[in-house]
């Protein structure tokens, strides 16, 4: 397998890109750009997967569909992306029962240009690896995860990351510890907490 080196690192600004999409809600085709999504102050989730009409992929897209309303409430928009065409997305959506609840845009990247931008393009197969990327409303890449072909991802963890980052965007002096969920204790780093994180986490969460 040959995987092109990613030109983007976490913390960097993401350049604008455009893609054709299949929109399941309208049952129609369209185009989207990162620029247009950021104008709406959205958190953007790019969810790359290898191919339509495969086996692990529909289980992943179904998993995301179950969390889609929760993600929308946090101000996030999901675009699933593969190197298939928009026509393939339409045919797959209409034939695979696991996809019946998919409402988010399905991005078509047949040239592999967007996949290359995020370093998930496999030049040997022409497919994208399982890559999940979160872009903040100010256009910065804040989360990057890439898996090989044979293991599916967990949408619940993705939703947790979005929830945590949305919270931290308005609480910039705090950080979220491992496994944090909305309503859990956060931390405010400072000299007094060095070596005392256990005690800080044991404090009662303020209601």
Secondary structure, DSSP 8 states (H G I E B T S, - for coil): --B---S--TTSB----EEEEEETTTTEEEEEEHHHHHHTT-EEEEEE-S-TT-SHHHHHHHHHHHHHHHHHHTTEEEEEEESS-HHHHHHHHHH-GGGTT--SEEEE-TT-HHHHHTT-EETTTTEE-EEEEEE-TTSBEEEEEEE-TTS---HHHHHHHHHHHHHHTT-TT-B--TT--TTS--B--SGGGTT-HHHHHHS----
